[in-house]
Amino acid sequence: MDGFVGHGLKNLALQCLYCAVLMFNAVVAQSCEGRCGEKLAGCSCHSTCESLQSCCSDINQFCLEISPHSGSLLGGTDFRILNATFSPDSHLSCRFKSEIVTEGYVDEGGVGHCVSPMLFESGWIPFEVSTDGLNYNRVGRWLSVHHSKLSPLYKVVLGNGTQWQYYGTPGVGGVLQMIWIPSLINAERVNIELWGYEETGEPYSEHWRAEWTYLYTVGRNVSNTGAFSFTPRPSEKPLSDWHMGSMRVSPSTKPDGARNVNALWNGAHALAYHLEEGFRRDSAGWALEKCVLWDKEEKIIPSFLPEITDCPCTLAQARADTGRFHTDYGCDIEKGSVCTYHPGAVHCVRSIQGSPKYAAGQQCCYDHTGAQVLTGDSIGGSTPDRGHDWGAPPYLRPPRIPGLSHWKYDVITFYYCCLWSDNCDYYFTHRPSSDCRTYQPPKAASVLGDPHFITFDGTAYTFNGKGEYVLLHSENYNLTVQGRTENMTSENGSSIMATRLCSVAARERDSDVMEVRLTDRLDHLEVLMNQRVLSFSEQSWIDLKGVFVFSAVPQNVTVMFPSGAGLEIRSRGGVMTLTVLLPLEFNNHTLGLLGKMNDDPSDDLTSSNGATLPASASPQDIFTFGASWAISNQSSLFTYDSPRLLNEYYYSPKHDPSFIPVFTITEDPADPLLQPTLLLCSGTGDSAGAQFCKYDALTSRSLELANHTLLSHRSHITTIHQLQPVVSCGWLKPPSHGRKEGTLYLKDAKISFSCDAGYRLHGSEERVCQADGRWSGDETHCVTGNIIFFIIINVVVVVVVVVVVIIILIKIIIIIIIIIII
């Protein structure tokens, strides 16, 4: 029996040893090949593995990092594959979106290279790399960028753009020049090519297609010095039928017009220098013919105007409504207001989203007074776009091609009608400025300080829980915004019994998950997409799945969703401030720590279980209310990529019950910090702002923190003020044979009218925009004396006819009455 037991134990030990060997071999054999983004049993191929030090040994070979990571959607960027090793005799091929193959290569240092392809979309593009042309087992992602948003360093720059765009019009000719950075083309000699862009097929049908076509080579086998000049000659049909396109510089070793090779482009421009001889003989007449033809085409395709969003009424509104509008790069007040196509404007914005059906865009421009500039008053007025300048998801087909569809339908046509000829009436008939009569500004809510909350309906309170919470949830739009708070520490490292917002995560429907968080570097924010860090070193605007993100400086990040919801995250003094902007469509459709958006502050403190606290609730009750909005691991959108985050937030309660903050502050006259605090926090004009300021100063013992809180609160109040509704009565046209004075159409604005010599004013000489959105007075006309006499005669005739009819009716009634009596 003992022998049997011993034998059994021996077998069991051998089995255990065998299993251990199998498990060890399995762990050792674990590979990231085909598993990028996954967490394996013994190691990880997930993006968080580097910070958690759990990466599989071959992650760099199969989950690729590249430099540069972005470039023009027109293609041609040569990018390096980092940290991976390749055999010198490897034949690399790179496949984008599992369908577009470009030729790669391995350089003398063993570094692999790929070339980005021509694309008709912007955003992150997945790609795969093969060393044998068959097995594409290495994966990465490439950021395709709208060519107008690309830095001039990464494209061909046309010298004296006006000369290029107006070449052949009266007084414009000569030698054209272009420059580029030679090192971006991997060749000693290059070709200079002209390509044309066109969109063909029936508009808004499945047959509508975009195409780039090689036209001809302007310079062949040119030394790659980074500069080229030439004197253009007119083209002949059919080449001259291409009116917009791009210059491309590519290695002379490649065939003319070869696609998806290392190259630089200048982006779309008008091909004035290339047009037929008839354009040079009579550019205005040639352009008018094209303008009239475009006018006829516009009349037979659907109008997109009824479905585009209305413009904000003022520049302040336009700049504050960051969830729905963003700066137009062609007219930016922050960059000197070089508004080439909008003289008289100092700033323009574009709607971020394309319109629902036609994917059209909206543009809104403003003058130095903050008033709209309208095409009815000035050629510099803003115009809507059949093709949204930034494109519209899912891109790929007209009119959704970023930049290019806009050039096809809204820019080259502007050249036809306005810049190469003086026929803007045609253009503005189809592209009239939008006024703001139906514009409704969004509502704003904020989290600031350590932290303090201001709801959409204006309720202000302090909640210093430590954990992860629902800031906002909207079931109708499937929008969720979550916030993570952490314990604050003083300058000497001691713990402060208060917290700060340190991370914000958000998602709308099936969009990418966006997270913005504080870093160890003071006031530098880190942005993550689906738990992977995004770099803004090359681009400030990134198109993602169901979301856009903008970050021009590390301290500021703006996140924009298709619903029009916008998140502004700022870091100042080591504290994160969040502002959420929601369109009025969210009314009665929000829950969370930022309250119910319904213009009723009394129900803002509604717990997740539906219980509502009164405005007079104690800080302890508010603490309990806030704790009810703690999330779960299952609903969390956050990234846990460090032992601290895992231990404090993932494996611990989402609301830390052991952390009890300071609920109220004591203003002790003996406290040396009290008087400086009162001096700093007084005069805010807002009791909530003063209270927030005092709380932060006396709790953290930091006047600097209190000052940042005060500034953040003032910024919120300014935003609320900028987003106040404005009454607009709409544009008034000047009378025929007359003039009008005034181009402001908001409440209390006055418009006066006068007539040309030989005409007399009929109607109101002055009209005032009233509070009900209607103009006072009557419509104004300028008429001649003969017309007035004719009008008077007609009025008299009408009056006589009416009197005669009335007399006849009276007689008939009398006769009927007599007959009835008899």
C-alpha positions in Angstrom: 0.0 0.0 0.0 2.8 2.4 0.9 4.6 1.6 -2.3 1.4 2.2 -4.3 1.0 5.6 -2.6 4.6 6.4 -3.2 4.3 5.4 -6.8 1.1 7.6 -7.2 2.8 10.6 -5.6 5.7 10.1 -7.9 3.4 10.1 -10.9 1.6 13.1 -9.6 4.9 15.0 -9.2 5.9 14.0 -12.7 2.6 15.3 -14.0 2.9 18.5 -12.2 6.5 19.0 -13.5 5.2 18.2 -17.0 2.4 20.8 -16.7 4.9 23.4 -15.4 7.2 22.7 -18.3 4.2 23.1 -20.7 3.1 26.3 -19.0 6.7 27.7 -19.1 7.1 26.8 -22.8 3.7 28.4 -23.5 4.7 31.6 -21.8 8.1 31.7 -23.5 6.5 30.9 -26.8 3.9 33.7 -26.5 4.3 36.1 -29.4 2.7 39.3 -30.5 2.4 38.1 -34.1 -1.2 38.6 -35.0 -2.0 39.5 -31.4 -1.3 43.3 -31.2 -3.6 45.0 -28.7 -4.2 41.8 -26.7 -3.2 40.9 -23.2 -1.8 37.4 -23.2 -1.5 35.0 -20.3 2.2 35.6 -19.5 2.9 38.9 -21.3 1.1 41.6 -23.1 0.9 43.1 -26.6 -1.5 45.8 -25.4 -0.5 49.4 -25.6 -0.2 49.6 -21.8 2.4 47.0 -21.5 5.4 49.4 -21.8 4.4 51.4 -18.7 3.4 48.2 -16.9 6.7 46.5 -18.0 4.8 43.5 -19.1 5.5 43.5 -22.9 6.1 40.3 -24.8 9.7 40.2 -26.0 8.8 40.5 -29.7 6.3 43.3 -29.5 8.6 45.7 -31.4 8.9 43.3 -34.3 5.1 42.9 -34.8 3.4 46.0 -33.2 5.2 48.8 -35.1 6.0 52.3 -34.1 6.9 54.7 -36.9 8.4 58.1 -37.5 7.1 60.4 -38.8 3.7 59.0 -37.9 1.6 61.4 -40.1 1.6 63.0 -43.5 -0.5 64.3 -46.4 -3.5 62.2 -47.5 -2.0 62.7 -51.0 0.6 60.2 -50.0 4.3 59.9 -50.7 5.7 60.2 -47.2 8.7 58.0 -46.5 8.5 56.8 -42.9 10.8 54.7 -40.8 9.8 51.7 -38.7 11.3 52.1 -35.3 12.9 49.5 -33.0 12.2 46.6 -35.4 15.1 44.8 -37.1 15.1 43.7 -40.8 17.5 41.6 -42.8 19.3 43.8 -45.5 18.0 41.5 -48.2 14.4 41.7 -47.1 11.9 42.9 -49.7 9.5 45.0 -47.7 6.0 45.7 -48.9 3.5 47.8 -47.0 -0.3 47.2 -47.2 -2.7 49.9 -46.1 -6.3 49.1 -45.2 -5.6 45.5 -46.3 -5.8 46.6 -49.9 -3.4 49.4 -51.0 0.2 48.1 -51.4 3.2 50.3 -51.6 6.8 49.4 -52.0 9.1 49.5 -48.9 12.8 49.0 -48.4 15.5 48.4 -45.9 18.2 51.1 -45.7 21.9 50.5 -45.1 21.4 50.7 -41.3 18.9 47.9 -41.4 16.0 50.2 -40.8 12.7 49.4 -42.6 10.9 52.1 -44.5 7.4 52.4 -46.0 5.8 54.9 -48.3 2.3 56.2 -47.5 -0.3 55.8 -50.3 -2.7 58.3 -51.9 -5.9 58.3 -49.9 -9.3 59.9 -50.0 -9.7 60.1 -46.3 -8.1 61.5 -43.1 -7.5 59.9 -39.8 -5.7 56.8 -38.6 -5.1 54.2 -41.3 -4.1 50.7 -40.3 -1.2 49.2 -42.3 0.7 45.8 -42.4 4.3 45.0 -43.4 5.5 41.9 -45.1 9.1 40.8 -45.8 8.1 38.1 -48.3 5.1 39.7 -50.1 2.8 37.0 -48.7 2.7 37.1 -44.9 1.7 40.5 -43.7 2.3 39.8 -40.0 3.6 43.2 -38.7 1.0 45.9 -38.0 1.0 49.7 -37.3 -1.1 52.8 -38.0 -0.5 55.9 -40.1 -2.2 59.3 -39.6 -3.5 60.6 -42.9 -3.8 64.4 -42.7 -5.8 67.0 -44.7 -3.2 68.7 -46.8 -4.2 72.2 -45.8 -3.6 71.3 -42.1 -0.2 69.9 -42.9 2.9 72.0 -41.9 4.6 73.7 -44.9 7.7 71.8 -43.9 6.2 68.6 -45.3 4.9 69.8 -48.7 5.9 71.8 -51.8 5.5 75.5 -51.2 4.5 77.7 -54.2 6.4 81.0 -54.3 4.1 84.0 -54.6 0.7 82.2 -54.5 -1.1 85.1 -56.1 1.0 84.8 -59.2 0.2 81.1 -59.4 -3.5 81.5 -58.9 -4.0 84.5 -61.3 -1.4 83.5 -63.9 -2.8 84.6 -67.3 -5.1 87.2 -66.1 -4.3 90.8 -67.1 -0.9 91.8 -65.8 0.1 88.5 -64.3 2.8 86.3 -65.8 6.5 85.5 -65.6 8.4 82.7 -64.0 6.8 80.5 -61.4 8.9 79.2 -58.5 8.4 76.4 -56.0 10.5 75.1 -53.0 10.7 72.0 -50.8 13.0 70.3 -48.3 15.2 68.0 -50.4 15.9 65.4 -47.7 12.2 64.4 -47.8 12.7 63.0 -51.3 15.0 60.0 -51.2 16.7 60.8 -54.5 19.4 62.9 -56.0 17.3 63.8 -59.1 13.6 64.4 -59.3 10.7 65.0 -61.7 8.3 67.8 -61.3 4.8 66.7 -62.3 1.4 68.3 -62.6 -1.6 66.2 -61.5 -5.3 67.1 -62.0 -8.2 66.4 -59.7 -11.8 65.7 -60.7 -15.0 64.2 -59.4 -17.1 62.3 -61.9 -20.5 60.6 -62.1 -24.0 61.6 -61.1 -23.9 63.7 -57.9 -25.1 62.0 -54.8 -25.3 58.6 -56.5 -23.2 55.5 -55.9 -21.4 56.2 -59.1 -19.9 59.5 -57.9 -16.2 59.1 -57.9 -13.0 61.1 -57.0 -9.9 60.7 -59.1 -6.4 62.1 -59.4 -4.9 62.0 -62.9 -1.3 62.6 -63.9 -1.3 65.3 -66.6 2.3 65.9 -67.6 5.9 66.4 -66.4 7.0 70.0 -66.0 10.6 69.3 -65.2 12.4 65.9 -65.7 15.6 64.7 -64.1 16.0 67.9 -62.1 18.7 68.1 -59.4 17.0 67.7 -56.0 18.1 71.1 -54.6 14.8 71.9 -53.1 13.9 74.6 -55.7 12.5 74.7 -59.2 11.2 77.4 -61.5 9.6 77.4 -64.9 7.7 79.6 -67.4 4.4 77.9 -68.0 2.8 77.5 -71.4 -1.0 77.2 -72.2 -2.3 73.7 -72.5 -4.6 72.3 -75.2 -7.7 70.2 -74.8 -8.2 67.7 -73.2 -5.5 68.6 -70.7 -6.8 72.2 -70.4 -10.1 70.8 -69.1 -8.4 70.2 -65.7 -8.8 73.4 -63.7 -7.6 72.3 -60.3 -4.8 70.0 -59.2 -1.4 69.8 -57.5 2.3 69.9 -58.2 4.2 66.7 -57.2 8.0 66.2 -56.8 9.1 62.6 -57.0 12.3 60.6 -57.8 13.2 60.7 -61.4 14.0 56.9 -61.3 10.2 56.3 -61.1 8.0 56.3 -64.2 6.0 59.4 -65.0 2.8 59.4 -63.0 3.8 56.4 -60.9 1.4 56.2 -57.9 2.3 55.7 -54.3 6.0 56.5 -54.5 8.1 58.8 -52.3 6.9 62.3 -53.2 5.9 65.7 -52.0 2.8 67.6 -53.0 1.7 71.2 -52.6 -2.0 70.5 -52.1 -4.9 71.7 -54.2 -4.7 74.9 -56.2 -6.2 76.6 -59.2 -4.3 75.8 -62.4 -4.5 79.3 -63.9 -1.0 78.9 -65.5 -2.0 75.7 -67.2 -5.3 76.8 -68.8 -5.8 77.1 -72.6 -4.8 80.1 -74.7 -8.4 81.4 -74.6 -8.1 82.1 -70.9 -5.0 84.3 -71.4 -6.7 86.2 -74.3 -9.9 86.9 -72.2 -9.7 85.5 -68.7 -12.9 87.3 -67.6 -14.9 86.1 -70.5 -13.5 82.5 -70.2 -14.3 82.5 -66.4 -17.8 83.9 -66.9 -18.6 81.0 -69.3 -17.5 78.5 -66.7 -19.4 80.4 -64.0 -22.7 80.3 -66.0 -22.2 76.6 -66.7 -21.7 76.0 -62.9 -24.8 78.0 -62.2 -26.9 75.7 -64.4 -25.4 72.6 -62.8 -26.2 73.9 -59.3 -29.8 74.5 -60.3 -30.4 70.9 -61.1 -28.8 69.2 -58.2 -30.3 69.1 -54.6 -29.8 72.2 -52.5 -27.9 71.5 -49.3 -28.8 74.9 -47.7 -31.9 73.9 -45.7 -30.0 71.3 -43.7 -26.8 73.1 -42.7 -26.5 74.5 -39.2 -27.0 78.2 -38.6 -24.0 80.5 -37.8 -23.4 82.0 -34.3 -24.5 85.6 -34.1 -21.3 87.0 -32.8 -17.6 86.3 -32.8 -17.7 85.7 -29.1 -20.3 83.0 -29.6 -18.5 81.4 -32.5 -15.2 81.1 -30.5 -17.0 79.8 -27.4 -19.1 77.1 -29.1 -16.2 74.8 -29.5 -18.3 71.6 -29.6 -19.8 72.6 -33.0 -17.4 75.2 -34.5 -13.7 75.4 -35.0 -11.3 78.0 -36.4 -11.0 78.2 -40.1 -7.3 78.0 -40.8 -7.6 80.4 -43.7 -8.8 83.2 -41.5 -7.5 83.0 -37.9 -7.4 86.0 -35.5 -4.8 84.2 -33.5 -2.4 84.1 -36.5 -2.8 87.6 -37.8 -6.2 87.3 -39.6 -4.8 86.7 -43.1 -8.3 86.3 -44.7 -7.4 86.0 -48.4 -10.9 85.0 -49.5 -12.7 87.1 -46.9 -11.5 90.8 -47.0 -13.0 92.7 -44.1 -13.2 89.7 -41.8 -10.8 89.1 -38.9 -11.9 85.6 -38.0 -13.9 82.7 -39.5 -15.0 79.4 -38.1 -16.4 76.3 -39.8 -18.9 73.8 -38.5 -17.1 70.7 -37.3 -19.6 68.2 -38.6 -20.9 67.8 -42.2 -24.6 68.1 -42.6 -26.7 64.9 -42.1 -27.7 64.1 -45.7 -25.4 66.0 -48.0 -22.2 66.2 -45.9 -22.1 70.0 -46.5 -20.2 72.5 -44.4 -20.9 75.9 -42.9 -18.6 78.8 -42.7 -19.1 81.9 -40.5 -16.9 85.1 -40.7 -16.8 88.1 -38.4 -15.4 91.6 -38.6 -13.3 93.5 -35.9 -16.5 94.5 -34.1 -17.5 90.9 -33.7 -20.4 91.1 -36.1 -21.0 88.7 -39.0 -19.8 89.5 -42.4 -22.5 88.5 -45.0 -22.2 88.2 -48.7 -25.2 90.4 -49.1 -23.0 93.2 -47.9 -19.5 92.3 -48.9 -17.5 89.9 -51.1 -15.7 89.0 -47.9 -18.8 87.4 -46.4 -18.8 83.8 -45.3 -20.2 81.1 -47.5 -21.5 77.6 -46.9 -19.9 74.7 -48.7 -21.3 71.8 -50.7 -18.2 70.0 -49.9 -17.1 70.4 -46.2 -13.5 71.7 -46.3 -12.5 69.1 -43.7 -14.4 66.3 -45.3 -17.1 64.2 -43.6 -16.9 60.6 -42.3 -16.8 58.0 -43.8 -14.9 60.1 -46.4 -13.7 58.1 -49.5 -16.4 59.4 -52.0 -17.6 62.8 -53.1 -18.6 65.2 -51.7 -16.9 63.9 -48.5 -13.2 64.0 -49.7 -11.3 66.2 -47.3 -10.3 69.4 -48.9 -10.7 68.3 -52.4 -14.5 68.1 -52.7 -14.6 71.6 -51.2 -12.1 72.8 -53.8 -14.2 71.2 -56.6 -17.5 72.7 -55.7 -16.8 75.8 -53.6 -13.3 77.1 -54.3 -12.6 76.7 -58.0 -16.1 77.9 -58.7 -15.3 81.0 -56.6 -12.4 81.7 -59.0 -14.8 81.4 -62.0 -17.4 83.8 -60.7 -15.5 86.2 -58.3 -11.7 86.1 -58.7 -11.2 85.6 -62.4 -14.3 87.5 -63.4 -16.7 90.0 -61.7 -19.8 87.9 -61.4 -20.2 87.1 -57.8 -24.0 87.4 -58.0 -24.0 83.9 -59.6 -21.9 82.5 -56.8 -23.7 84.1 -53.9 -27.0 83.0 -55.2 -26.0 79.4 -54.5 -23.6 80.2 -51.5 -25.4 82.9 -49.5 -24.1 83.7 -46.0 -26.1 82.2 -43.2 -27.4 84.7 -40.7 -28.1 83.6 -37.1 -31.8 83.8 -36.7 -32.2 80.1 -35.7 -28.8 79.8 -33.9 -29.1 78.5 -30.3 -26.0 78.6 -28.2 -25.0 75.6 -26.1 -25.1 75.3 -22.3 -21.9 75.0 -20.4 -20.9 73.2 -17.2 -17.5 73.1 -15.4 -15.3 71.2 -13.0 -12.5 73.3 -11.5 -10.3 73.8 -8.4 -10.1 71.0 -5.9 -12.8 70.2 -7.3 -15.8 72.4 -7.5 -18.8 71.8 -9.8 -21.0 74.2 -11.7 -23.9 72.4 -13.4 -25.5 73.2 -16.7 -28.3 75.0 -14.8 -25.9 77.0 -12.7 -25.9 75.1 -9.4 -22.5 75.4 -7.7 -21.2 72.9 -5.1 -18.0 71.2 -3.9 -17.4 67.5 -3.9 -14.1 66.2 -2.8 -14.5 62.5 -3.2 -11.5 60.4 -4.3 -12.3 57.9 -7.0 -13.9 57.6 -10.5 -17.3 59.1 -11.2 -19.9 59.8 -13.8 -19.7 63.5 -14.7 -22.3 63.2 -17.5 -24.4 60.5 -19.1 -27.0 61.0 -21.8 -28.9 57.9 -22.8 -30.4 59.5 -25.9 -27.0 60.3 -27.4 -25.1 57.5 -25.6 -22.6 60.0 -24.4 -20.6 59.3 -21.3 -18.1 61.6 -19.6 -16.2 60.2 -16.6 -13.9 61.9 -14.1 -11.1 60.6 -11.9 -10.0 62.5 -8.8 -6.9 62.1 -6.7 -5.7 63.2 -3.3 -3.9 66.6 -3.5 -0.5 67.2 -1.8 1.1 70.5 -0.7 4.3 71.9 -1.9 6.2 70.2 0.9 4.6 66.8 -0.1 2.2 66.6 2.8 -1.3 65.3 2.1 -4.2 67.8 1.7 -7.6 66.6 2.7 -9.1 67.6 -0.7 -8.9 66.2 -4.2 -8.4 67.4 -7.7 -9.7 66.2 -11.1 -6.8 64.4 -12.7 -8.3 62.5 -15.7 -11.4 62.8 -17.9 -12.5 60.0 -20.2 -15.4 60.2 -22.7 -17.1 58.2 -25.5 -20.2 58.8 -27.7 -21.9 55.8 -29.1 -19.2 53.5 -30.7 -16.6 56.2 -31.0 -13.0 55.9 -29.9 -12.6 56.3 -26.2 -10.8 59.6 -25.4 -9.0 60.2 -22.2 -7.1 63.3 -21.1 -5.0 63.2 -17.9 -2.5 65.1 -15.9 1.2 64.0 -16.2 4.3 64.4 -14.0 5.2 67.4 -16.1 3.5 70.5 -14.7 0.5 71.5 -16.8 1.2 69.0 -19.6 -1.8 67.0 -20.5 -1.6 63.5 -22.0 -4.2 62.3 -24.5 -5.1 58.7 -24.9 -7.2 57.0 -27.6 -8.4 53.6 -26.6 -5.8 53.4 -23.9 -3.0 54.4 -26.3 -1.1 57.7 -26.0 -1.7 60.1 -28.9 1.2 62.4 -30.0 0.5 65.9 -31.1 4.1 66.6 -32.0 3.3 66.6 -35.8 -0.4 67.5 -35.9 -2.6 69.6 -33.7 -5.9 68.3 -35.1 -6.6 64.5 -35.4 -9.7 62.9 -37.0 -10.7 59.8 -35.1 -13.6 57.3 -35.2 -16.7 59.3 -34.1 -14.6 62.0 -32.5 -12.2 64.9 -33.3 -9.5 66.1 -30.9 -7.5 69.3 -31.1 -4.4 70.3 -29.0 -2.2 73.1 -30.2 -0.4 73.4 -26.8 0.2 70.7 -24.1 -1.9 72.6 -21.6 -5.1 72.6 -23.7 -7.2 69.8 -25.3 -10.5 70.0 -27.0 -12.6 66.9 -27.8 -15.6 67.2 -30.2 -18.3 64.6 -30.8 -20.8 64.3 -33.7 -23.7 65.3 -31.4 -22.2 68.8 -31.0 -21.0 68.0 -27.5 -17.6 69.5 -26.7 -15.1 69.0 -23.9 -12.5 71.6 -23.1 -9.7 70.4 -20.8 -7.2 72.9 -19.4 -4.3 72.5 -16.9 -3.2 75.4 -14.9 -1.1 75.4 -11.8 -1.2 71.6 -11.6 -5.0 71.5 -11.5 -7.2 70.3 -14.3 -10.3 72.3 -15.4 -13.1 70.7 -17.5 -15.8 72.6 -19.4 -18.5 70.6 -21.1 -20.6 72.3 -23.8 -23.9 70.7 -24.9 -26.4 71.8 -27.6 -29.9 72.4 -26.4 -31.0 69.1 -27.9 -29.6 67.6 -24.7 -32.2 69.3 -22.6 -33.9 66.8 -20.2 -31.4 64.1 -21.4 -28.5 64.4 -18.9 -27.6 62.8 -15.6 -24.5 62.8 -13.4 -22.4 65.2 -11.3 -23.0 68.0 -13.8 -26.7 67.8 -13.2 -29.9 67.6 -15.2 -29.8 70.1 -18.0 -33.4 71.5 -18.0 -33.1 75.1 -16.8 -34.2 74.0 -13.3 -31.4 74.1 -10.7 -33.6 72.5 -8.1 -33.0 69.0 -9.4 -29.3 69.2 -10.2 -28.2 67.3 -7.1 -30.0 64.1 -8.1 -28.3 60.9 -7.0 -27.9 57.9 -9.2 -30.8 56.3 -7.4 -33.1 59.2 -8.3 -33.1 60.9 -4.9 -32.8 64.7 -5.1 -31.1 66.9 -2.6 -32.3 70.5 -1.9 -30.0 73.4 -2.6 -29.5 73.9 1.1 -28.0 70.3 1.6 -25.0 70.0 3.9 -21.6 69.3 2.6 -21.8 65.8 4.1 -25.0 65.1 2.2 -23.5 66.4 -1.0 -20.5 64.1 -0.4 -23.0 61.1 -0.2 -24.7 62.3 -3.4 -21.4 62.5 -5.2 -20.4 59.1 -4.0 -23.5 57.6 -5.6 -22.1 58.4 -9.0 -19.1 56.2 -8.7 -18.6 54.0 -11.7 -17.7 50.3 -11.9 -14.8 48.5 -13.6 -17.3 47.2 -16.1 -18.4 50.7 -17.1 -15.0 52.4 -16.7 -13.5 54.2 -19.7 -10.2 54.8 -18.0 -6.7 53.4 -18.6 -4.9 51.6 -15.8 -1.3 51.5 -17.0 0.6 51.8 -13.8 0.8 49.9 -10.5 -0.6 53.0 -8.7 -3.6 53.3 -10.9 -4.3 49.6 -10.7 -4.0 49.5 -6.9 -5.8 52.7 -6.1 -8.6 52.6 -8.7 -9.0 49.2 -10.4 -8.5 46.8 -7.5 -10.0 49.3 -4.9 -13.5 50.8 -4.5 -14.3 53.3 -7.2 -15.2 55.7 -4.4 -12.7 55.6 -1.6 -14.7 55.3 1.6 -11.6 55.9 3.7 -10.9 59.4 2.3 -12.9 62.0 4.3 -12.2 65.5 3.0 -12.4 68.8 4.8 -16.1 69.7 4.4 -16.0 73.3 5.7 -13.3 75.9 6.3 -12.7 77.9 9.4 -11.8 81.6 9.0 -9.5 81.9 12.0 -8.5 85.5 12.6 -5.2 84.2 13.9 -4.4 82.5 10.7 -1.7 84.5 8.8 -3.2 83.3 5.5 -6.7 84.6 6.2 -6.2 88.2 5.2 -4.3 87.5 2.0 -7.0 85.0 1.2 -9.9 87.4 1.8 -8.1 90.1 -0.2 -7.5 87.7 -3.1 -11.0 86.2 -3.1 -13.1 89.4 -2.5 -14.6 91.4 -5.3 -15.3 88.4 -7.5 -18.9 89.6 -7.9 -20.0 86.0 -7.5 -20.5 84.3 -4.1 -19.7 80.8 -5.4 -16.4 82.0 -6.9 -15.4 83.7 -3.7 -16.3 80.6 -1.7 -14.4 78.3 -4.0 -11.4 80.6 -3.8 -11.4 80.7 0.0 -11.9 77.0 0.3 -8.9 76.2 -1.9 -6.6 78.7 -0.3 -7.3 77.7 3.3 -7.5 74.0 2.6 -4.4 73.7 0.4 -2.5 76.6 2.2 -1.8 77.8 -1.3 -2.8 81.3 -2.7 -1.5 80.2 -6.1 -4.0 77.3 -6.2 -6.7 79.7 -5.1 -5.8 82.2 -7.7 -6.0 79.5 -10.5 -9.4 78.5 -9.1 -10.5 82.1 -9.2 -9.3 82.5 -12.8 -11.0 79.3 -13.9 -14.2 80.4 -12.3 -14.0 83.8 -14.1 -13.3 82.0 -17.4 -16.5 79.9 -16.8 -18.5 83.0 -16.1 -17.1 84.7 -19.3 -18.1 81.6 -21.3 -21.6 81.7 -19.9 -21.8 85.4 -20.8 -20.5 84.8 -24.4 -23.1 82.1 -24.9 -26.1 84.2 -24.0 -28.8 84.0 -26.7 -28.8 87.0 -29.0 -31.8 88.3 -31.0 -31.3 88.6 -34.7 -33.8 90.1 -37.2 -31.9 88.8 -40.2 -30.3 90.5 -43.2 -32.0 93.4 -44.9 -31.3 94.0 -48.6 -30.8 97.5 -49.9 -33.6 98.7 -52.2 -33.2 98.7 -55.9 -31.9 102.1 -57.0 -30.9 102.9 -53.4 -28.5 102.3 -50.6 -28.6 101.2 -46.9 -26.4 102.3 -44.0 -25.5 99.6 -41.4 -24.6 96.0 -41.5 -25.5 94.9 -38.0 -28.8 93.0 -37.7 -29.0 92.2 -34.0 -31.4 93.6 -31.4 -31.5 97.5 -31.3 -29.5 97.7 -34.5 -30.7 100.5 -36.9 -30.6 100.3 -40.7 -31.3 103.5 -42.7 -32.1 103.7 -46.4 -31.7 106.4 -49.1 -32.4 106.5 -52.8 -30.4 107.4 -55.9 -31.0 110.7 -57.7 -34.3 110.7 -59.5 -35.9 108.2 -57.1 -38.0 108.7 -54.1 -38.2 106.6 -51.0 -41.4 104.6 -50.4 -41.7 102.8 -47.0 -39.6 103.2 -43.9 -36.5 105.4 -44.0 -35.2 103.7 -40.9 -35.8 100.2 -39.5 -34.9 98.9 -36.0 -34.3 95.3 -34.9 -36.9 94.7 -32.2 -36.8 92.3 -29.3 -39.2 89.9 -31.0 -36.8 89.4 -33.9 -38.7 91.5 -36.3 -37.8 94.7 -38.1 -39.8 97.8 -37.3 -41.5 99.8 -40.1 -42.3 98.7 -43.6 -40.3 97.4 -46.5 -38.4 100.1 -48.3 -38.5 100.8 -52.1 -37.0 103.5 -54.3 -39.4 104.6 -57.0 -39.6 107.4 -59.6 -42.3 110.1 -59.5 -44.1 108.4 -62.4 -44.2 105.2 -60.5 -45.6 107.0 -57.4 -48.3 108.6 -59.6 -49.0 105.2 -61.1 -49.2 103.6 -57.6 -51.5 106.4 -56.4 -53.8 106.0 -59.5 -53.9 102.2 -58.9 -54.7 102.7 -55.2 -57.5 105.1 -56.1 -58.9 102.7 -58.7 -58.8 99.8 -56.2 -60.6 102.0 -53.6 -63.3 103.0 -56.1 -63.8 99.4 -57.1 -64.1 98.3 -53.5 -66.6 101.1 -52.8 -68.7 100.1 -55.8 -68.7 96.5 -54.8 -69.8 97.4 -51.3 -72.7 99.5 -52.6 -73.8 96.7 -54.8 -73.7 94.2 -52.0 -75.7 96.6 -49.8 -78.4 96.9 -52.4 -78.5 93.2 -52.9 -78.9 92.7 -49.1 -81.7 95.3 -49.0 -83.6 93.6 -51.8 -83.2 90.2 -50.1 -84.6 91.7 -46.8 -87.6 93.3 -48.6 -88.4 90.0 -50.4 -88.2 88.1 -47.0 -90.5 90.6 -45.3 -93.0 90.5 -48.2 
